[in-house]
Amino acid sequence: MSEKATDERSRLLLAYASMYGQTEKIARHIAKRLEAGGAQVTVRPCTDVGPDTPLDHYDAVLVGGPVIRQALHVEARRFVAERSAELSRLPSAFFLVSGAAGSQHESEREAARGIMNRFLEEADWSPPARASFGGAIPYTRYPLLLKWVMKWIAWRNGGSTDTSRDHEYTNWDQVDAFAESFLEILAADEPARWHGTK
């Protein structure tokens, strides 16, 4: 690939917050799919993207975070609140990760989408791509009380109550489809970006 072709690849920032590692795993999986589609992707925790980092250095920004106590992780919330104006000017995407999103029950999956949509509405941000992904239950990394709370939640949602090992509920086909849909958004936006009209 020529130097010019390399320079013209979309430059993407994927900022994430993660509690026990599943959101980071999903973020890095998305990054690999986007890179396979020709993008240059920088993956960073939200806390590593300070207010002095200009987002307009990138052609697009993706943000992801897990649900903690029925709300988006505080680091992801803070990042979006601080950068909402910039996010609204760029092609952007958002993904939320939660146990409910991986539930066998549609009512729980709908509840996860509701958390996502309420957050975006309150943040006054309407990314053209958004998704709610099932996460994981890492029983082996939980403190004792949280382990038993999560066991009860898993039982209610049809998940595994075997606390001797970790359980993953991420639908990777859904994650891949999200990445592919964002590549399509970037491709549609490409003429404006390369001709300096943005």
C-alpha positions as CSV (number, residue, x, y, z in Angstrom):
1,M,0.0,0.0,0.0
2,S,1.3,3.5,-0.9
3,E,2.0,6.2,1.7
4,K,-0.8,8.3,0.2
5,A,-3.3,5.4,0.4
6,T,-2.2,4.8,4.0
7,D,-2.7,8.5,4.8
8,E,-6.3,8.4,3.3
9,R,-7.5,5.6,5.6
10,S,-10.2,6.8,8.0
11,R,-8.7,7.7,11.4
12,L,-11.0,6.4,14.1
13,L,-10.9,6.8,17.9
14,L,-12.6,4.0,19.9
15,A,-12.9,5.2,23.6
16,Y,-14.3,2.8,26.1
17,A,-14.9,2.3,29.8
18,S,-14.7,-1.2,31.3
19,M,-15.2,-2.7,34.7
20,Y,-14.2,-6.4,34.5
21,G,-12.8,-6.5,30.9
22,Q,-15.6,-7.6,28.6
23,T,-16.3,-4.1,27.2
24,E,-12.6,-3.7,26.5
25,K,-12.6,-7.1,24.8
26,I,-15.6,-6.0,22.6
27,A,-13.9,-2.7,21.8
28,R,-10.8,-4.4,20.6
29,H,-12.8,-6.9,18.6
30,I,-14.6,-4.0,16.9
31,A,-11.3,-2.2,16.2
32,K,-9.9,-5.3,14.5
33,R,-13.0,-5.5,12.2
34,L,-12.8,-1.8,11.4
35,E,-9.0,-2.2,10.6
36,A,-9.8,-5.1,8.4
37,G,-12.1,-2.7,6.5
38,G,-9.3,-0.3,6.0
39,A,-9.5,2.1,8.9
40,Q,-6.8,3.2,11.3
41,V,-8.2,2.7,14.8
42,T,-6.8,4.1,18.1
43,V,-8.3,2.2,21.1
44,R,-8.1,4.1,24.4
45,P,-9.9,4.0,27.8
46,C,-12.0,7.1,28.2
47,T,-9.8,8.3,31.0
48,D,-6.8,8.4,28.7
49,V,-8.5,10.8,26.3
50,G,-8.2,14.1,28.1
51,P,-10.1,17.3,27.4
52,D,-7.0,18.6,25.7
53,T,-7.1,15.8,23.1
54,P,-8.9,17.3,20.0
55,L,-11.4,14.8,18.6
56,D,-11.3,16.5,15.2
57,H,-7.9,14.9,14.8
58,Y,-10.1,11.8,13.9
59,D,-12.5,11.2,11.1
60,A,-14.9,9.4,13.5
61,V,-15.3,8.4,17.1
62,L,-16.9,5.4,18.8
63,V,-17.7,5.2,22.5
64,G,-18.6,2.1,24.5
65,G,-19.2,1.3,28.1
66,P,-20.9,-1.2,30.5
67,V,-24.0,-0.8,32.5
68,I,-23.3,-0.5,36.3
69,R,-26.2,-0.4,38.6
70,Q,-28.7,0.4,35.8
71,A,-26.6,3.3,34.4
72,L,-23.7,3.7,32.0
73,H,-20.3,3.5,33.6
74,V,-19.4,6.8,35.0
75,E,-16.2,7.2,32.9
76,A,-18.1,6.8,29.7
77,R,-20.8,9.2,30.9
78,R,-18.2,11.8,31.8
79,F,-16.5,11.4,28.4
80,V,-19.7,11.9,26.5
81,A,-20.8,14.8,28.7
82,E,-17.4,16.6,28.2
83,R,-17.2,15.9,24.4
84,S,-20.9,15.9,23.3
85,A,-20.5,18.9,21.0
86,E,-17.5,17.4,19.2
87,L,-19.2,14.0,19.0
88,S,-22.2,15.6,17.3
89,R,-20.0,17.1,14.6
90,L,-18.3,13.8,13.7
91,P,-19.5,10.5,12.4
92,S,-19.9,8.6,15.6
93,A,-21.2,5.4,17.2
94,F,-22.1,4.1,20.6
95,F,-22.3,0.7,22.2
96,L,-23.5,-0.4,25.6
97,V,-22.6,-3.7,27.3
98,S,-24.8,-5.4,29.9
99,G,-26.0,-8.7,31.2
100,A,-29.6,-7.8,30.4
101,A,-28.7,-7.3,26.7
102,G,-27.6,-10.9,26.6
103,S,-30.7,-12.2,28.4
104,Q,-33.0,-14.9,27.0
105,H,-36.0,-12.6,27.8
106,E,-36.9,-9.9,25.3
107,S,-38.2,-7.7,28.2
108,E,-34.7,-7.6,29.6
109,R,-33.1,-6.9,26.3
110,E,-35.6,-4.1,25.8
111,A,-34.7,-2.7,29.2
112,A,-31.0,-2.6,28.2
113,R,-31.9,-0.7,25.0
114,G,-34.0,1.6,27.1
115,I,-31.0,2.5,29.3
116,M,-29.0,3.2,26.1
117,N,-31.6,5.3,24.5
118,R,-32.3,7.4,27.6
119,F,-28.6,8.0,28.1
120,L,-28.2,9.2,24.5
121,E,-31.3,11.4,24.8
122,E,-30.1,13.0,28.0
123,A,-26.6,13.5,26.5
124,D,-28.2,15.2,23.5
125,W,-26.2,13.0,21.2
126,S,-27.6,11.0,18.3
127,P,-24.9,8.8,16.9
128,P,-25.9,7.2,13.6
129,A,-24.8,3.8,14.9
130,R,-25.8,2.4,18.3
131,A,-26.0,-1.1,19.7
132,S,-26.6,-2.9,23.0
133,F,-24.5,-6.1,23.5
134,G,-24.6,-8.9,26.0
135,G,-21.6,-8.9,28.3
136,A,-20.2,-11.5,30.6
137,I,-20.6,-12.7,34.2
138,P,-17.0,-13.1,35.5
139,Y,-18.0,-14.9,38.8
140,T,-14.4,-15.8,39.6
141,R,-13.4,-12.1,39.7
142,Y,-16.4,-10.9,41.8
143,P,-16.2,-10.3,45.6
144,L,-18.4,-12.7,47.5
145,L,-21.4,-10.5,48.0
146,L,-21.5,-9.3,44.3
147,K,-21.1,-12.9,43.2
148,W,-24.3,-13.9,45.0
149,V,-26.2,-10.8,43.8
150,M,-25.1,-11.6,40.2
151,K,-26.1,-15.2,40.6
152,W,-29.6,-14.1,41.5
153,I,-29.7,-11.7,38.6
154,A,-28.5,-14.5,36.2
155,W,-31.1,-16.9,37.5
156,R,-33.8,-14.2,36.9
157,N,-32.6,-13.6,33.4
158,G,-32.1,-17.2,32.4
159,G,-28.3,-17.1,32.7
160,S,-25.9,-19.6,34.3
161,T,-25.8,-19.8,38.1
162,D,-22.6,-21.8,38.1
163,T,-20.3,-19.5,40.1
164,S,-17.2,-21.8,39.7
165,R,-16.4,-20.2,36.3
166,D,-17.0,-17.2,34.1
167,H,-19.7,-17.0,31.5
168,E,-19.8,-14.9,28.3
169,Y,-23.1,-13.7,26.7
170,T,-21.7,-11.5,23.9
171,N,-23.2,-12.3,20.5
172,W,-20.1,-11.8,18.3
173,D,-22.1,-11.9,15.1
174,Q,-24.0,-8.9,16.4
175,V,-20.8,-7.1,17.2
176,D,-19.4,-7.8,13.7
177,A,-22.6,-6.5,12.1
178,F,-22.3,-3.3,14.2
179,A,-18.7,-2.8,13.0
180,E,-19.7,-3.5,9.4
181,S,-22.6,-1.0,9.5
182,F,-20.3,1.7,10.8
183,L,-17.9,1.1,7.9
184,E,-20.8,1.6,5.6
185,I,-21.5,4.9,7.4
186,L,-17.9,6.0,6.9
187,A,-18.0,5.0,3.2
188,A,-21.1,7.1,2.6
189,D,-19.4,10.1,4.4
190,E,-16.1,9.7,2.6
191,P,-16.5,12.1,-0.3
192,A,-17.2,15.0,2.0
193,R,-14.3,14.1,4.2
194,W,-11.7,13.9,1.4
195,H,-12.9,17.1,-0.3
196,G,-12.5,19.2,2.8
197,T,-16.2,20.0,3.1
198,K,-16.6,18.9,6.7
